Amino acid sequence: MFLKTTRSGQYEYIQIVESIREDGKPTHKVRFNLGRKDAIVNSPVWQSLAIKLAVLTGLEAPTLPKKVSPIDGLDLSEGVVLNWGYVAYQRLWYTLGLDKEMKLLQSKTKATFSFSDVVFFMVLHHLLTPGSKLNAYERQERYASLPAVKLQHLYRALDYLAEYKEALEEALFARNYTLLNSEVDVVFYDVTTFAFESVNSDELREFGFSKDNKFGEVQVVLGMFIDSEGCPIGYDLFAGNTFDGKTLVTALASLKKRFGIRRVIIVADRGINSKLNLQAISEAGYGYIVASRLKSMPKSVRDEAVSISGYQTLEVDKDNGELLVRVKLIPYVNVIREGGKTVGQLEELLIITHSQKRAKKDASDRARLLEKAEKLLLKPENLKGQLKRGGRRYIKTEGSSEVEYGLDEEALKRDAVWDGYYAIQTSELEMSPSQVLEAYHTLWKIEESFRIMKSTLEVRPIFHWTPTRIRGHFVVCFLAFLMERRLELRLKNNNIDASPLNIREALNKLTVTNSTFAPNRVEEKRWKHR
């Protein structure tokens, strides 16, 4: 084998070529392309590789000419790589006025340490290197020029954050919320759960339905409001056994009392859609856009929804003219009953959409469940006691003296009728269907928010076991999420699209190397003689 130089355009390229014989004739075969010659010449990387290859092949390692360095003759310590990217969040901390709010909060406490420094450090840890408070304390030296904090101050700060959580939210809202000048403020609300690696319950940690399939562990329920840009406004923590729908009344009271937003449209999914919740939203003076439980509507509404007449074209395939989405508007009076008596009425508009794409997905999902049902029927002994969900929903019980199982063909037909249909129910009669649909489709932002909190910011695992510390921990996570979202929006406004993970990686790669040096003793003596 030998090195071969070839030219392409204005550059020369180096190749490792082997002489071989093919069909009895000598020829050359390129084994490796080493790249441009100008990138190889005087390259320390290639020089190091050449030395190692020489040693491996039994040759004496070549001696490279020593370069004179400005630091020759100096006693240089080993460099320590430190994170400098955190300054982006540090500047944002001051820009959002968080330092001032923390100083104001500290004035209400007996804290003698710098409350702002300690809280910023905990928030920064969640943003760049999520982990326990102990882990944060042990690794704090990785940040260049950041004030040192004590471990006991981290835990004490959590207690203060838990105590003044609502005051802090209100102050941040008053300082930073920018949508108040809008005629209508659209606020998104949703609920999620955070589990603990524990089975010990208390006033906050309880067993309940886990949205992360963490069954058998205690959890807390978090309900959060975000604005139309995906930035958090506020949140409430509930005991782990609280049903989603029951969180809204408390959350609404907080929204009205603490934030004072004059006009709000609550956008939420089906979990919040109960008559009592909708009435509570209306009585609070707010509007709502929620996913409708269409199959639970009165028969007259269901029949009207699946009737072909009255639908308008919403979307057409530009290539073949195929109807993709159609929409129908149905005025509806939502009657609120309590104890058998009518206690209120809500004038609403049902927006029914039918999508060809959704219809195909619904049919595919049902086919998959049917396949599961058929497999379950092969082992009927395992069906006893199973809930009617998944493939089990399409299995019916037959027989009187002896239980028999079979496919529920009627259930399959009933579900097939609704392929492609989706309904949204709203109190906003003056909004156009496209405006309502656009607002509802933006609900994904809060779902994305929960994903960021659970994955990128790693709210869990939660390393605290008392209600106060748990509440303080969630305040830190809320502040971290607010900071991440604000930085993300600033980048977007400058035409830079970056995910939370991209932002973290970029800021962690921004480093400085800290070294100390002094004249070595020999040189020092020589200099003195001069």
Beta strands, then each sheet from edge to edge (+ up, - down):
strand 1: 2-8
strand 2: 11-22
strand 3: 25-36
strand 4: 74-76
strand 5: 80-83
strand 6: 185-195
strand 7: 219-226
strand 8: 232-239
strand 9: 264-268
strand 10: 287-291
strand 11: 312-316
strand 12: 323-338
strand 13: 341-355
strand 14: 395-398
strand 15: 404-407
strand 16: 421-426
strand 17: 511-514
strand 18: 517-519
sheet 1: 1+ 2- 3+
sheet 2: 4+ 18-
sheet 3: 5+ 17-
sheet 4: 8+ 7- 6+ 9+ 10+ 16- 13+ 12- 11+
sheet 5: 14+ 15-
end
